[in-house]
Amino acid sequence: CGKVFSKVFAPHWIGNGVFSQCTSLETIEIKENIDRIPDEMFLGCEALKKVKLHEQISRIGARAFAGCRNLETLYVPDSVTAIGENAFSDVHDKFILMCSFGSYAESYARNHKITYQLV
């Protein structure tokens, strides 16, 4: 499922849960033509270890990364102005949200008791 997305097509819109429960997806890079991570996009992708978001992404949907038990870090750019509920529930025990001081992501991490690191 991950190979198809990154190498075969580059859609401008992605629906909710498009990669949910994918067992083979380990890394993915979200290209600039995608402006948001929809709800439950990677729900239950237990093999997912690395996600690269571009600097203009605006939103991360509800439960977008829920159940990604191997996801240890995610850099959230300053352009993100909304993160849905439980976006990072049930991730790796040592998960760290990487973000900038004063960003929406920092506020979200503090309010939801998610470990974060300022970059």
DOSE-557502 format. One record per residue: x negated, y negated, z negated of N, C-alpha, C in turn. Coordinates in Angstrom, 1 decimal. Example, Ala and Ser with C-alpha at 12.3 -4.5 7.8 and 13.67 -1.06 7.14 Angstrom:
REM residues 2
SITE / n.x / n.y / n.z / ca.x / ca.y / ca.z / c.x / c.y / c.z
SITE / -13.2 / 5.7 / -7.8 / -12.3 / 4.5 / -7.8 / -13.2 / 3.3 / -7.8
SITE / -12.8 / 2.2 / -7.1 / -13.7 / 1.1 / -7.1 / -12.9 / 0.0 / -7.9
//
This chain:
REM residues 119
SITE / n.x / n.y / n.z / ca.x / ca.y / ca.z / c.x / c.y / c.z
SITE / -0.8 / 1.2 / 0.0 / 0.0 / 0.0 / 0.0 / -0.9 / -1.3 / 0.0
SITE / -2.0 / -1.3 / -0.7 / -2.8 / -2.5 / -0.7 / -3.6 / -2.7 / 0.6
SITE / -4.0 / -1.7 / 1.2 / -4.7 / -1.8 / 2.5 / -3.8 / -2.4 / 3.6
SITE / -2.6 / -2.0 / 3.6 / -1.6 / -2.6 / 4.5 / -1.5 / -4.1 / 4.4
SITE / -1.4 / -4.5 / 3.2 / -1.2 / -6.0 / 2.9 / -2.4 / -6.8 / 3.3
SITE / -3.6 / -6.3 / 2.9 / -4.8 / -7.2 / 3.1 / -5.3 / -7.1 / 4.5
SITE / -5.1 / -6.0 / 5.2 / -5.7 / -5.9 / 6.5 / -4.8 / -5.9 / 7.7
SITE / -3.6 / -5.5 / 7.6 / -2.7 / -5.4 / 8.7 / -1.9 / -6.6 / 9.0
SITE / -1.3 / -7.2 / 8.0 / -0.4 / -8.3 / 8.3 / -0.6 / -9.4 / 7.2
SITE / -0.3 / -10.6 / 7.5 / -0.4 / -11.7 / 6.5 / 0.9 / -12.4 / 6.5
SITE / 1.9 / -12.0 / 5.8 / 3.2 / -12.6 / 5.8 / 3.2 / -14.0 / 5.1
SITE / 4.2 / -14.7 / 5.4 / 4.3 / -16.1 / 4.8 / 5.3 / -16.0 / 3.6
SITE / 6.0 / -14.9 / 3.5 / 6.9 / -14.7 / 2.4 / 6.8 / -13.3 / 1.9
SITE / 6.8 / -13.0 / 0.6 / 6.8 / -11.7 / 0.1 / 8.0 / -11.6 / -0.9
SITE / 8.7 / -10.5 / -0.8 / 9.9 / -10.3 / -1.7 / 9.5 / -9.7 / -3.0
SITE / 10.4 / -9.8 / -3.9 / 10.2 / -9.3 / -5.3 / 9.9 / -7.8 / -5.3
SITE / 8.9 / -7.4 / -6.1 / 8.6 / -6.0 / -6.3 / 7.9 / -5.3 / -5.1
SITE / 7.4 / -6.1 / -4.2 / 6.8 / -5.5 / -3.0 / 5.8 / -4.4 / -3.2
SITE / 4.9 / -4.6 / -4.2 / 3.9 / -3.6 / -4.5 / 4.2 / -2.8 / -5.8
SITE / 5.3 / -2.9 / -6.4 / 5.6 / -2.3 / -7.7 / 5.4 / -0.8 / -7.6
SITE / 4.9 / -0.3 / -8.6 / 4.6 / 1.2 / -8.8 / 3.6 / 1.7 / -7.8
SITE / 2.8 / 0.9 / -7.1 / 1.8 / 1.3 / -6.2 / 0.6 / 2.0 / -7.0
SITE / 0.3 / 3.2 / -6.7 / -0.7 / 3.9 / -7.5 / -2.1 / 3.8 / -6.9
SITE / -2.3 / 3.3 / -5.7 / -3.6 / 3.2 / -5.1 / -4.2 / 1.8 / -5.0
SITE / -3.4 / 0.8 / -5.4 / -3.9 / -0.6 / -5.2 / -4.8 / -0.9 / -6.4
SITE / -6.1 / -1.2 / -6.1 / -7.1 / -1.5 / -7.1 / -7.5 / -3.0 / -7.1
SITE / -7.6 / -3.6 / -5.9 / -8.0 / -5.0 / -5.8 / -7.1 / -5.6 / -4.7
SITE / -6.9 / -6.9 / -4.8 / -6.1 / -7.6 / -3.8 / -6.5 / -9.1 / -3.8
SITE / -6.5 / -9.7 / -2.7 / -6.7 / -11.2 / -2.6 / -5.4 / -11.8 / -1.9
SITE / -4.8 / -12.7 / -2.6 / -3.6 / -13.4 / -2.1 / -4.1 / -14.6 / -1.3
SITE / -3.8 / -14.5 / 0.0 / -4.2 / -15.6 / 0.9 / -3.4 / -16.9 / 0.8
SITE / -3.9 / -17.9 / 1.4 / -3.3 / -19.3 / 1.3 / -1.9 / -19.4 / 1.9
SITE / -1.5 / -18.5 / 2.8 / -0.2 / -18.6 / 3.4 / 0.9 / -18.1 / 2.4
SITE / 0.6 / -17.5 / 1.3 / 1.5 / -17.1 / 0.2 / 1.5 / -18.2 / -0.9
SITE / 2.7 / -18.8 / -1.2 / 2.7 / -19.9 / -2.1 / 3.0 / -19.5 / -3.6
SITE / 3.5 / -18.2 / -3.7 / 3.9 / -17.8 / -5.1 / 3.8 / -16.3 / -5.2
SITE / 3.7 / -15.8 / -6.4 / 3.7 / -14.4 / -6.7 / 5.1 / -14.1 / -7.2
SITE / 5.9 / -13.4 / -6.4 / 7.3 / -13.1 / -6.8 / 7.4 / -12.2 / -8.0
SITE / 8.6 / -12.2 / -8.5 / 9.0 / -11.4 / -9.7 / 8.6 / -9.9 / -9.4
SITE / 8.0 / -9.3 / -10.4 / 7.7 / -7.9 / -10.3 / 6.8 / -7.4 / -9.1
SITE / 6.0 / -8.3 / -8.6 / 5.2 / -8.0 / -7.4 / 4.3 / -6.8 / -7.6
SITE / 3.6 / -6.8 / -8.8 / 2.7 / -5.7 / -9.1 / 3.1 / -4.9 / -10.3
SITE / 4.4 / -4.9 / -10.6 / 4.9 / -4.2 / -11.7 / 4.5 / -2.7 / -11.7
SITE / 3.8 / -2.3 / -12.7 / 3.4 / -0.8 / -12.8 / 2.3 / -0.4 / -12.0
SITE / 1.6 / -1.3 / -11.4 / 0.4 / -0.9 / -10.6 / -0.8 / -0.6 / -11.5
SITE / -0.8 / 0.5 / -12.1 / -1.7 / 0.9 / -13.1 / -3.2 / 0.9 / -12.7
SITE / -3.4 / 1.1 / -11.4 / -4.8 / 1.1 / -10.9 / -5.4 / -0.3 / -10.6
SITE / -4.5 / -1.3 / -10.6 / -4.9 / -2.7 / -10.3 / -5.9 / -3.2 / -11.3
SITE / -7.1 / -3.6 / -10.8 / -8.2 / -4.1 / -11.6 / -8.5 / -5.5 / -11.3
SITE / -8.4 / -5.9 / -10.1 / -8.9 / -7.3 / -9.7 / -7.9 / -7.9 / -8.8
SITE / -7.5 / -9.2 / -9.1 / -6.6 / -10.0 / -8.2 / -7.3 / -11.3 / -8.1
SITE / -7.3 / -11.8 / -6.8 / -7.8 / -13.1 / -6.5 / -6.7 / -13.9 / -6.0
SITE / -6.4 / -15.0 / -6.7 / -5.4 / -16.0 / -6.3 / -6.0 / -17.2 / -5.7
SITE / -5.5 / -17.7 / -4.6 / -6.0 / -18.9 / -4.0 / -5.7 / -20.1 / -4.9
SITE / -6.3 / -21.2 / -4.6 / -6.2 / -22.4 / -5.4 / -4.9 / -23.2 / -5.3
SITE / -4.1 / -22.8 / -4.4 / -2.8 / -23.6 / -4.2 / -1.6 / -22.8 / -4.6
SITE / -1.7 / -21.7 / -5.2 / -0.6 / -20.9 / -5.6 / 0.2 / -21.7 / -6.6
SITE / 1.5 / -21.7 / -6.5 / 2.3 / -22.5 / -7.4 / 3.1 / -21.8 / -8.5
SITE / 3.3 / -20.5 / -8.4 / 4.2 / -19.9 / -9.4 / 3.8 / -18.4 / -9.5
SITE / 3.9 / -17.9 / -10.7 / 3.8 / -16.4 / -10.9 / 5.1 / -16.0 / -11.5
SITE / 5.8 / -15.0 / -10.9 / 7.1 / -14.6 / -11.3 / 7.1 / -13.7 / -12.5
SITE / 8.4 / -13.5 / -13.0 / 8.6 / -12.7 / -14.1 / 8.1 / -11.3 / -13.9
SITE / 7.5 / -10.7 / -14.9 / 6.9 / -9.4 / -14.9 / 6.1 / -9.1 / -13.6
SITE / 5.5 / -10.1 / -13.1 / 4.6 / -10.0 / -11.9 / 3.5 / -9.0 / -12.1
SITE / 2.9 / -9.0 / -13.2 / 1.7 / -8.1 / -13.5 / 2.0 / -7.1 / -14.6
SITE / 3.3 / -7.0 / -15.0 / 3.7 / -6.1 / -16.1 / 3.3 / -4.7 / -15.8
SITE / 2.7 / -4.0 / -16.8 / 2.3 / -2.6 / -16.6 / 1.1 / -2.4 / -15.8
SITE / 0.3 / -3.4 / -15.5 / -1.0 / -3.3 / -14.8 / -2.0 / -3.0 / -15.9
SITE / -2.1 / -1.8 / -16.4 / -2.9 / -1.4 / -17.5 / -4.4 / -1.5 / -17.3
SITE / -4.9 / -1.6 / -16.1 / -6.3 / -1.7 / -15.9 / -6.7 / -3.2 / -15.6
SITE / -5.8 / -4.1 / -15.6 / -6.1 / -5.5 / -15.3 / -6.6 / -6.1 / -16.5
SITE / -7.9 / -6.5 / -16.5 / -8.6 / -7.0 / -17.7 / -8.6 / -8.6 / -17.7
SITE / -8.8 / -9.2 / -16.5 / -8.8 / -10.6 / -16.4 / -8.1 / -11.1 / -15.2
SITE / -7.6 / -12.3 / -15.2 / -6.9 / -13.0 / -14.1 / -7.2 / -14.4 / -14.2
SITE / -7.8 / -15.0 / -13.2 / -8.0 / -16.5 / -13.1 / -6.7 / -17.1 / -12.5
SITE / -6.1 / -18.0 / -13.3 / -4.9 / -18.7 / -12.8 / -5.3 / -20.1 / -12.5
SITE / -5.2 / -20.6 / -11.3 / -5.6 / -21.9 / -10.9 / -4.7 / -23.0 / -11.5
SITE / -5.2 / -24.2 / -11.5 / -4.4 / -25.3 / -12.0 / -3.1 / -25.6 / -11.3
SITE / -3.1 / -25.2 / -10.0 / -1.9 / -25.4 / -9.2 / -0.6 / -24.7 / -9.7
SITE / -0.8 / -23.7 / -10.5 / 0.3 / -22.9 / -11.0 / 1.1 / -23.8 / -12.1
SITE / 2.4 / -24.0 / -11.8 / 3.2 / -24.8 / -12.7 / 4.3 / -24.1 / -13.3
SITE / 4.4 / -22.8 / -13.0 / 5.5 / -21.9 / -13.6 / 5.0 / -20.5 / -13.7
SITE / 5.2 / -19.9 / -14.8 / 4.9 / -18.5 / -15.0 / 6.1 / -17.8 / -15.7
SITE / 6.7 / -16.8 / -15.0 / 7.9 / -16.2 / -15.5 / 7.7 / -15.4 / -16.8
SITE / 8.8 / -15.0 / -17.4 / 8.7 / -14.3 / -18.7 / 8.1 / -12.9 / -18.5
SITE / 7.3 / -12.5 / -19.4 / 6.7 / -11.2 / -19.4 / 5.8 / -10.9 / -18.2
SITE / 5.3 / -12.0 / -17.6 / 4.4 / -11.8 / -16.4 / 3.2 / -10.9 / -16.7
SITE / 2.7 / -10.9 / -17.9 / 1.5 / -10.2 / -18.3 / 1.8 / -9.2 / -19.4
SITE / 3.0 / -8.6 / -19.5 / 3.2 / -7.7 / -20.5 / 2.7 / -6.3 / -20.2
SITE / 2.2 / -5.6 / -21.2 / 1.7 / -4.2 / -21.0 / 0.5 / -4.1 / -20.0
SITE / -0.4 / -5.2 / -20.1 / -1.6 / -5.1 / -19.3 / -2.7 / -4.5 / -20.2
SITE / -3.9 / -4.5 / -19.8 / -5.1 / -3.9 / -20.5 / -5.1 / -4.5 / -21.9
SITE / -5.5 / -3.8 / -22.9 / -5.6 / -4.2 / -24.3 / -6.5 / -5.5 / -24.4
SITE / -7.5 / -5.5 / -23.6 / -8.5 / -6.6 / -23.7 / -8.3 / -7.7 / -22.6
SITE / -7.1 / -7.8 / -22.1 / -6.7 / -8.7 / -21.0 / -7.0 / -10.1 / -21.4
SITE / -7.7 / -10.9 / -20.5 / -8.0 / -12.3 / -20.8 / -7.5 / -13.1 / -19.6
SITE / -6.7 / -14.1 / -19.9 / -6.2 / -15.1 / -18.8 / -7.2 / -16.2 / -18.7
SITE / -7.8 / -16.3 / -17.5 / -8.8 / -17.4 / -17.3 / -8.1 / -18.6 / -16.8
SITE / -8.3 / -19.8 / -17.4 / -7.6 / -21.0 / -17.0 / -8.4 / -22.2 / -17.4
SITE / -7.9 / -23.3 / -16.9 / -8.5 / -24.6 / -17.3 / -7.9 / -25.3 / -18.5
SITE / -8.6 / -26.1 / -19.2 / -8.1 / -26.9 / -20.3 / -7.0 / -27.7 / -19.9
SITE / -5.9 / -27.7 / -20.6 / -4.7 / -28.6 / -20.3 / -3.8 / -28.0 / -19.2
SITE / -4.1 / -26.9 / -18.6 / -3.3 / -26.3 / -17.5 / -2.0 / -25.7 / -18.0
SITE / -1.1 / -25.5 / -17.1 / 0.1 / -24.8 / -17.5 / -0.2 / -23.4 / -18.0
SITE / -1.2 / -22.7 / -17.4 / -1.6 / -21.4 / -17.8 / -2.1 / -21.3 / -19.2
SITE / -2.8 / -22.3 / -19.6 / -3.3 / -22.4 / -21.0 / -2.1 / -22.5 / -21.9
SITE / -1.2 / -23.4 / -21.6 / 0.0 / -23.5 / -22.5 / 0.8 / -22.2 / -22.5
SITE / 1.0 / -21.6 / -21.4 / 1.7 / -20.3 / -21.4 / 1.0 / -19.3 / -22.2
SITE / -0.3 / -19.2 / -22.1 / -1.1 / -18.2 / -22.9 / -0.9 / -18.5 / -24.4
SITE / -1.0 / -19.7 / -24.8 / -0.9 / -20.0 / -26.2 / 0.5 / -19.7 / -26.7
SITE / 1.5 / -20.1 / -25.9 / 2.9 / -19.9 / -26.4 / 3.3 / -18.4 / -26.4
SITE / 2.6 / -17.6 / -25.6 / 3.0 / -16.2 / -25.5 / 1.9 / -15.3 / -26.2
SITE / 1.0 / -15.9 / -26.9 / 0.0 / -15.2 / -27.7 / -0.8 / -14.3 / -26.8
SITE / -1.2 / -14.8 / -25.6 / -2.1 / -14.0 / -24.7 / -3.5 / -14.6 / -24.9
SITE / -4.5 / -13.7 / -25.0 / -5.9 / -14.1 / -25.1 / -6.3 / -14.9 / -23.8
SITE / -6.9 / -16.0 / -23.9 / -7.3 / -16.8 / -22.8 / -8.7 / -17.3 / -23.0
SITE / -9.3 / -17.7 / -21.8 / -10.6 / -18.3 / -21.8 / -10.6 / -19.5 / -20.9
SITE / -11.1 / -20.6 / -21.4 / -11.2 / -21.8 / -20.5 / -12.4 / -21.7 / -19.6
SITE / -12.1 / -22.0 / -18.4 / -13.2 / -22.0 / -17.3 / -13.3 / -23.4 / -16.7
//
